[in-house]
């Protein structure tokens, strides 16, 4: 599974405005709504926020992978956001988050959902990939990096 199999090209935000976890999730869900990949922005945000209540998806080193399942989406989709100033995300290392991949999967797609989480986790363990995301000039550079991932 490749990142571009589920990352929505129009749902990439290189300059997130949000400073809180809830606002960041809503900002990325809003991008998915604008691209037409989800039906109900409010219910998707609620599902992802409910998942966050079980434990933060801020995995440390400035990274977060919030996710959830909803029938407001027809297939597995993801949005990406970058914040230079950082987002308070209750991360395991207590540090602000700078890179956020938001995943939304249909209710009945446990396999693809887990495969996508694993793919993102592997990519984000690669310092060169993380640095590339942080140093990309704009949305097009981020998209090119995501398209070229091995």
C-alpha positions as CSV (number, residue, x, y, z in Angstrom):
1,X,0.0,0.0,0.0
2,X,1.3,3.4,-1.0
3,X,0.6,6.7,0.7
4,X,-1.0,8.1,-2.4
5,X,-3.5,5.2,-2.4
6,X,-5.4,7.0,0.3
7,X,-3.9,10.5,0.7
8,X,-6.3,13.0,-1.0
9,X,-4.1,15.4,-3.0
10,X,-6.5,18.3,-2.4
11,X,-6.5,17.7,1.4
12,X,-2.9,18.9,2.1
13,X,-2.4,22.0,4.3
14,X,1.2,23.2,4.6
15,X,0.3,26.1,7.0
16,X,-2.2,24.8,9.5
17,X,-3.9,27.6,11.6
18,X,-5.0,25.4,14.5
19,X,-3.2,25.4,17.8
20,X,-5.3,22.7,19.6
21,X,-5.9,19.1,18.9
22,X,-9.7,19.5,18.4
23,X,-9.3,22.4,16.0
24,X,-6.5,20.6,14.0
25,X,-8.8,17.6,13.6
26,X,-11.7,19.8,12.4
27,X,-9.4,21.7,10.1
28,X,-8.2,18.5,8.3
29,X,-11.7,17.0,8.2
30,X,-12.9,20.3,6.6
31,X,-10.3,19.8,3.9
32,X,-11.7,16.3,3.2
33,X,-15.2,17.8,3.0
34,X,-14.1,20.5,0.5
35,X,-12.6,17.8,-1.8
36,X,-15.9,15.8,-1.7
37,X,-14.4,12.7,-0.1
38,X,-16.6,12.8,3.0
39,X,-20.3,13.5,3.3
40,X,-20.7,14.7,6.9
41,X,-18.0,16.9,8.3
42,X,-19.5,17.1,11.8
43,X,-19.9,13.3,12.3
44,X,-16.4,12.5,11.0
45,X,-14.9,15.1,13.4
46,X,-16.9,13.6,16.2
47,X,-15.7,10.1,15.5
48,X,-12.1,11.1,15.3
49,X,-12.4,13.2,18.5
50,X,-14.1,10.3,20.3
51,X,-11.1,8.1,19.3
52,X,-8.8,10.7,20.8
53,X,-10.5,10.4,24.1
54,X,-9.3,6.8,24.3
55,X,-5.7,8.0,24.0
56,X,-3.9,10.6,22.1
57,X,-2.6,9.7,18.6
58,X,0.2,12.2,19.2
59,X,3.0,9.6,18.8
60,X,5.9,11.8,19.7
61,X,8.7,13.5,17.8
62,X,6.2,16.2,16.5
63,X,3.9,13.6,14.9
64,X,0.2,12.7,15.2
65,X,-2.0,10.3,13.3
66,X,-5.6,10.9,14.4
67,X,-8.0,8.4,12.8
68,X,-11.5,7.0,12.9
69,X,-14.2,5.0,11.1
70,X,-17.3,6.5,9.6
71,X,-19.9,5.6,7.0
72,X,-19.6,9.2,5.8
73,X,-16.7,8.0,3.7
74,X,-16.9,5.5,0.8
75,X,-13.2,4.4,1.0
76,X,-10.1,5.0,3.1
77,X,-9.0,8.6,2.8
78,X,-6.3,10.8,4.5
79,X,-5.5,14.4,4.9
80,X,-2.2,15.9,5.8
81,X,-1.4,19.1,7.7
82,X,1.8,20.8,8.8
83,X,2.2,23.4,11.5
84,X,5.4,25.3,11.9
85,X,4.5,26.7,15.3
86,X,3.1,23.4,16.6
87,X,-0.2,22.1,17.9
88,X,-1.0,21.0,21.5
89,X,-1.9,17.4,21.0
90,X,-1.4,15.7,24.4
91,X,1.4,13.7,22.7
92,X,3.2,11.0,24.6
93,X,6.4,13.0,24.7
94,X,4.4,16.2,25.8
95,X,5.8,18.1,22.8
96,X,3.8,20.1,20.2
97,X,2.9,18.3,16.9
98,X,4.1,19.7,13.6
99,X,3.0,16.9,11.2
100,X,-0.5,15.4,11.2
101,X,-1.9,12.7,9.0
102,X,-5.7,12.3,9.6
103,X,-7.2,8.9,8.4
104,X,-10.8,8.1,7.9
105,X,-12.1,4.7,6.9
106,X,-15.5,3.2,6.3
107,X,-16.9,1.3,9.3
108,X,-16.3,-2.1,7.7
109,X,-12.7,-1.7,6.6
110,X,-10.5,-2.8,9.4
111,X,-7.8,-4.3,7.2
112,X,-7.1,-1.3,5.0
113,X,-7.4,1.1,8.0
114,X,-4.7,-0.9,9.9
115,X,-2.5,-1.2,6.8
116,X,-2.7,2.6,6.2
117,X,-1.8,3.3,9.9
118,X,1.2,0.9,9.6
119,X,2.3,2.6,6.3
120,X,2.2,6.1,7.8
121,X,4.0,4.9,10.9
122,X,6.8,3.4,8.8
123,X,7.1,6.5,6.7
124,X,7.2,8.8,9.7
125,X,10.0,6.7,11.4
126,X,12.1,7.8,8.4
127,X,13.8,11.0,9.5
128,X,14.6,12.0,5.9
129,X,10.9,11.8,5.0
130,X,9.8,13.8,8.1
131,X,12.4,16.4,7.4
132,X,11.3,16.6,3.8
133,X,7.7,17.2,5.0
134,X,8.9,19.9,7.3
135,X,11.1,21.6,4.8
136,X,8.8,21.4,1.8
137,X,8.2,24.9,0.4
138,X,4.5,24.4,-0.4
139,X,1.7,22.0,-1.1
140,X,3.1,20.9,-4.4
141,X,6.5,20.0,-2.8
142,X,4.6,18.0,-0.1
143,X,2.6,16.2,-2.7
144,X,5.7,15.3,-4.8
145,X,7.4,13.9,-1.7
146,X,4.4,11.8,-0.9
147,X,4.1,10.6,-4.5
148,X,7.8,9.6,-4.5
149,X,7.9,7.7,-1.2
150,X,9.3,4.2,-1.6
